[in-house]
Amino acid sequence: MSACRILDSPAETVPAPSPTRGRTWRPVLWSLPPLLVVLVIAVYPIVRVLAESTVTPEGRGTAVWSRVLGSESFRDALWRTISIAVFSTAGCLVLGTFLTIVLAFVPFPGSTLVGRLIDTILTMPSFLITLAFTFLYGTAGAVNAVATEITGRTTPLLDFLSTPLGVILAEITFFTPFVVRPLLAGFAQLPREQLDVAASLGASPWRVLRQVVMPEAWPALAAGGSLVLLLTLNEFGIVLFTGAKGVTTLPALIYTRGIVTFDLPGAAVLATVQVLLSLSLYIGYRLIFARVTGPIRKER
């Protein structure tokens, strides 16, 4: 009888467990450490530099900004920084694309060794390239020594290291692997069947390269080129070692104002401009990369 009553009685509903406060706050607690790291490493130095740029003898204001931005040295350094970065990036793209095509599609003995040597450059500091350039092309370098012995010249045959051209050539030599590596990864994902089909249909190698290979390489080329442009825009070691005599870029001018003349507010203004340039370039890179890779993702 009692069993029947138990069976006939309506089932008691068990209330669902309510979320606890600990579970609600747990994601917030986990996000605090990385947020603090970003604030300490990235945000605080930028805010500190920006605050330093407003320091004047009378207190705070924009007098330092007007003085620095209106100076001829700033305009020359800004133009030289942008022009060197653009020409160096263009040279890295051309040379890097050529080397990558040869390594990926033209088999030859020792290609693996060449690829390893290119990767090795990525691990080296930039001043080693400038020292190598000095030993080779400096006024007392090997090339000028041989030219003097052969021609009997009293003046160096090559004298370009202390010019923007010397900085550009050194940066092309050092930063080209940053284009080669993503391009090699992009070419590795290219289906070989597409190349075989295009060749079987009678397409010339140049047409295959232009219509089959390069469209697949644009995202990697954009990524490598944008990275090189950012690195060359902020490069200091190569400029200091190679073109210190006649080339002044924004990083070099920041060093001079902050360390040599101890003009900290002026150096802070220049550093703020440098940060704004880098952030603008990074935002532009993200927009271009999203536009380039968007159609590819839709097709896949």
C-alpha positions as CSV (number, residue, x, y, z in Angstrom):
1,M,0.0,0.0,0.0
2,S,2.8,2.4,0.9
3,A,4.6,1.4,-2.3
4,C,1.5,2.4,-4.3
5,R,1.3,5.7,-2.5
6,I,4.9,6.3,-3.3
7,L,4.4,5.5,-6.9
8,D,1.2,7.7,-7.1
9,S,2.7,10.7,-5.4
10,P,4.0,13.4,-7.8
11,A,7.8,13.4,-8.2
12,E,9.5,16.0,-6.2
13,T,11.5,18.5,-8.4
14,V,15.1,19.0,-7.5
15,P,16.1,22.6,-7.8
16,A,19.0,23.3,-10.3
17,P,22.2,24.3,-8.6
18,S,22.7,28.1,-8.7
19,P,26.0,29.3,-10.0
20,T,28.3,30.2,-7.1
21,R,30.1,33.5,-6.8
22,G,33.4,31.7,-7.0
23,R,32.6,30.4,-10.4
24,T,31.4,33.9,-11.5
25,W,34.6,35.6,-10.4
26,R,37.0,32.9,-11.5
27,P,37.4,34.1,-15.2
28,V,38.0,37.6,-13.9
29,L,40.7,36.4,-11.5
30,W,42.4,34.4,-14.2
31,S,42.5,37.4,-16.5
32,L,44.1,39.7,-14.0
33,P,47.7,38.3,-14.2
34,P,48.1,38.7,-18.0
35,L,46.3,42.1,-17.8
36,L,48.8,43.3,-15.1
37,V,51.7,42.0,-17.2
38,V,50.5,44.0,-20.2
39,L,49.9,47.1,-18.1
40,V,53.4,46.9,-16.6
41,I,55.3,46.0,-19.7
42,A,53.5,47.9,-22.5
43,V,51.1,50.5,-21.2
44,Y,53.1,52.0,-18.3
45,P,56.3,52.8,-20.4
46,I,54.2,54.5,-23.1
47,V,52.3,56.5,-20.5
48,R,55.5,57.4,-18.7
49,V,57.2,58.5,-21.9
50,L,54.1,60.6,-22.9
51,A,54.1,62.3,-19.5
52,E,57.8,63.0,-19.7
53,S,57.3,64.7,-23.1
54,T,55.1,67.4,-21.5
55,V,57.7,68.4,-18.9
56,T,58.9,72.0,-19.2
57,P,60.9,74.3,-17.0
58,E,57.7,76.1,-16.0
59,G,55.8,72.9,-15.3
60,R,53.9,71.0,-18.0
61,G,52.8,72.0,-21.5
62,T,53.3,71.5,-25.2
63,A,56.4,73.7,-25.6
64,V,58.8,70.7,-26.0
65,W,56.5,69.2,-28.7
66,S,56.5,72.5,-30.6
67,R,60.3,72.8,-30.3
68,V,61.1,69.3,-31.4
69,L,58.5,68.8,-34.1
70,G,59.4,72.2,-35.6
71,S,63.2,71.5,-35.8
72,E,64.9,70.6,-39.0
73,S,66.7,67.7,-37.4
74,F,63.4,66.0,-36.6
75,R,62.1,66.4,-40.2
76,D,65.3,65.1,-41.7
77,A,65.4,62.1,-39.3
78,L,61.8,61.3,-39.9
79,W,62.2,61.4,-43.7
80,R,65.4,59.4,-43.5
81,T,63.8,56.8,-41.2
82,I,60.8,56.2,-43.5
83,S,62.8,56.2,-46.7
84,I,65.4,53.7,-45.4
85,A,62.7,51.4,-44.1
86,V,60.7,51.5,-47.4
87,F,63.7,50.9,-49.6
88,S,65.1,48.2,-47.3
89,T,61.7,46.4,-47.3
90,A,61.4,46.6,-51.0
91,G,64.9,45.1,-51.4
92,C,64.1,42.4,-48.9
93,L,60.9,41.5,-50.8
94,V,62.6,41.3,-54.2
95,L,65.7,39.4,-52.9
96,G,63.7,37.2,-50.6
97,T,61.1,36.2,-53.2
98,F,63.9,35.3,-55.7
99,L,65.8,33.2,-53.1
100,T,62.6,31.4,-52.0
101,I,61.6,30.5,-55.5
102,V,65.0,29.1,-56.2
103,L,65.1,27.1,-52.9
104,A,61.5,25.8,-53.3
105,F,61.3,25.0,-57.0
106,V,64.8,24.8,-58.4
107,P,66.5,21.7,-56.9
108,F,70.3,22.0,-56.7
109,P,73.0,20.3,-54.6
110,G,73.4,22.1,-51.2
111,S,69.9,23.7,-51.2
112,T,69.2,22.4,-47.7
113,L,72.5,23.8,-46.5
114,V,71.7,27.2,-48.0
115,G,68.3,27.2,-46.3
116,R,70.0,26.4,-42.9
117,L,72.4,29.2,-43.4
118,I,69.6,31.6,-44.1
119,D,67.9,30.4,-40.9
120,T,71.1,31.0,-39.0
121,I,71.1,34.7,-39.8
122,L,67.8,35.0,-37.9
123,T,69.7,34.1,-34.7
124,M,72.5,36.6,-35.1
125,P,72.6,40.1,-33.8
126,S,72.4,42.8,-36.4
127,F,75.8,44.4,-35.6
128,L,77.6,41.3,-36.9
129,I,76.3,42.1,-40.4
130,T,77.6,45.6,-40.0
131,L,81.0,44.4,-38.8
132,A,81.2,42.0,-41.8
133,F,80.3,44.9,-44.1
134,T,83.1,47.0,-42.5
135,F,85.6,44.2,-43.0
136,L,84.6,43.8,-46.6
137,Y,83.6,47.2,-47.9
138,G,85.1,49.6,-45.4
139,T,87.7,52.1,-46.3
140,A,90.3,49.7,-45.0
141,G,88.3,46.6,-45.9
142,A,89.3,43.6,-48.1
143,V,87.7,44.9,-51.3
144,N,89.4,48.3,-51.1
145,A,92.7,46.7,-50.2
146,V,92.6,44.5,-53.3
147,A,91.5,47.4,-55.4
148,T,94.4,49.5,-54.1
149,E,96.9,46.8,-54.9
150,I,95.5,46.3,-58.4
151,T,94.9,49.9,-59.5
152,G,97.3,51.8,-57.2
153,R,94.6,54.1,-56.0
154,T,95.3,56.4,-53.1
155,T,91.6,56.8,-52.2
156,P,89.2,54.0,-51.4
157,L,87.3,52.5,-54.4
158,L,84.2,51.9,-52.2
159,D,83.0,54.5,-49.7
160,F,79.3,54.0,-49.1
161,L,79.1,52.5,-45.6
162,S,78.5,55.9,-43.9
163,T,75.7,56.8,-46.3
164,P,72.0,55.7,-46.4
165,L,72.9,53.3,-49.2
166,G,75.2,51.4,-46.8
167,V,72.5,51.2,-44.2
168,I,69.9,50.0,-46.7
169,L,72.3,47.3,-48.1
170,A,73.1,46.1,-44.6
171,E,69.4,45.9,-43.6
172,I,68.6,44.0,-46.8
173,T,71.3,41.5,-46.0
174,F,70.1,41.0,-42.4
175,F,66.3,41.2,-42.8
176,T,65.8,39.2,-46.0
177,P,65.5,35.9,-44.1
178,F,62.4,37.3,-42.4
179,V,60.8,37.3,-45.9
180,V,62.3,33.9,-47.0
181,R,61.0,31.9,-44.0
182,P,57.2,32.7,-44.3
183,L,57.4,32.4,-48.1
184,L,59.0,28.9,-47.8
185,A,56.2,27.9,-45.4
186,G,53.6,29.3,-47.9
187,F,55.1,27.5,-50.9
188,A,55.2,24.3,-48.8
189,Q,51.4,24.3,-48.6
190,L,51.0,24.8,-52.3
191,P,49.6,21.6,-53.8
192,R,52.0,20.2,-56.4
193,E,49.1,18.9,-58.4
194,Q,48.3,22.5,-59.4
195,L,51.8,22.9,-60.8
196,D,51.7,19.6,-62.6
197,V,48.3,20.4,-64.2
198,A,49.4,23.9,-65.3
199,A,52.6,22.5,-66.8
200,S,50.7,19.7,-68.6
201,L,48.4,22.3,-70.1
202,G,51.4,24.0,-71.7
203,A,51.8,26.9,-69.4
204,S,55.3,28.5,-69.3
205,P,57.2,28.6,-66.0
206,W,56.7,32.3,-65.8
207,R,53.0,32.0,-66.3
208,V,52.8,29.2,-63.6
209,L,54.8,31.5,-61.3
210,R,52.5,34.5,-62.0
211,Q,49.1,32.8,-62.0
212,V,49.5,29.8,-59.7
213,V,52.4,30.3,-57.3
214,M,52.3,34.0,-56.5
215,P,48.6,34.3,-55.7
216,E,49.1,31.7,-53.0
217,A,52.1,33.5,-51.7
218,W,50.6,37.0,-51.2
219,P,49.6,36.4,-47.5
220,A,53.0,35.2,-46.6
221,L,54.6,38.0,-48.6
222,A,52.5,40.6,-46.9
223,A,53.3,39.1,-43.5
224,G,57.0,39.0,-44.1
225,G,57.1,42.5,-45.7
226,S,55.1,44.1,-42.9
227,L,57.4,42.5,-40.3
228,V,60.5,43.7,-42.1
229,L,59.0,47.2,-42.4
230,L,58.4,47.3,-38.7
231,L,61.9,46.1,-37.9
232,T,63.7,48.5,-40.2
233,L,61.6,51.4,-39.0
234,N,62.9,50.8,-35.5
235,E,66.4,49.5,-36.3
236,F,69.1,51.1,-34.3
237,G,72.1,48.7,-34.3
238,I,72.8,48.8,-38.0
239,V,72.4,52.5,-38.2
240,L,74.7,53.0,-35.2
241,F,77.5,50.7,-36.5
242,T,77.2,51.4,-40.3
243,G,75.9,54.9,-40.9
244,A,76.7,56.6,-37.6
245,K,78.9,59.2,-39.4
246,G,76.3,60.5,-41.8
247,V,72.9,58.8,-41.2
248,T,70.6,60.0,-38.4
249,T,67.3,58.2,-38.1
250,L,64.6,58.6,-35.4
251,P,66.0,55.8,-33.1
252,A,69.5,57.4,-33.5
253,L,68.2,60.8,-32.7
254,I,66.3,59.5,-29.7
255,Y,69.6,58.0,-28.5
256,T,71.4,61.3,-29.0
257,R,68.8,63.4,-27.2
258,G,68.3,61.0,-24.3
259,I,71.9,59.7,-23.7
260,V,74.3,62.2,-25.2
261,T,72.7,65.6,-24.6
262,F,70.4,64.3,-21.8
263,D,67.4,66.0,-23.2
264,L,64.8,63.6,-21.8
265,P,61.7,65.6,-22.7
266,G,62.9,65.9,-26.3
267,A,63.8,62.2,-26.5
268,A,60.3,61.4,-25.1
269,V,58.7,63.4,-27.8
270,L,60.7,61.6,-30.5
271,A,59.9,58.2,-28.8
272,T,56.2,59.0,-28.8
273,V,56.3,59.8,-32.5
274,Q,58.2,56.5,-33.1
275,V,55.6,54.5,-31.2
276,L,52.8,56.2,-33.1
277,L,54.5,55.3,-36.4
278,S,54.9,51.7,-35.3
279,L,51.3,51.4,-34.1
280,S,49.9,52.9,-37.3
281,L,52.0,50.6,-39.4
282,Y,50.8,47.6,-37.4
283,I,47.1,48.6,-37.7
284,G,47.6,49.0,-41.4
285,Y,49.3,45.6,-41.6
286,R,46.3,44.0,-39.8
287,L,43.8,45.6,-42.1
288,I,45.7,44.7,-45.3
289,F,46.4,41.1,-44.1
290,A,42.7,40.6,-43.2
291,R,41.7,41.9,-46.7
292,V,44.2,39.7,-48.5
293,T,43.5,36.5,-46.5
294,G,39.7,37.1,-46.4
295,P,38.9,35.9,-50.0
296,I,41.3,33.0,-49.6
297,R,39.5,31.7,-46.5
298,K,36.1,32.1,-48.2
299,E,37.3,30.0,-51.2
300,R,38.5,27.3,-48.9
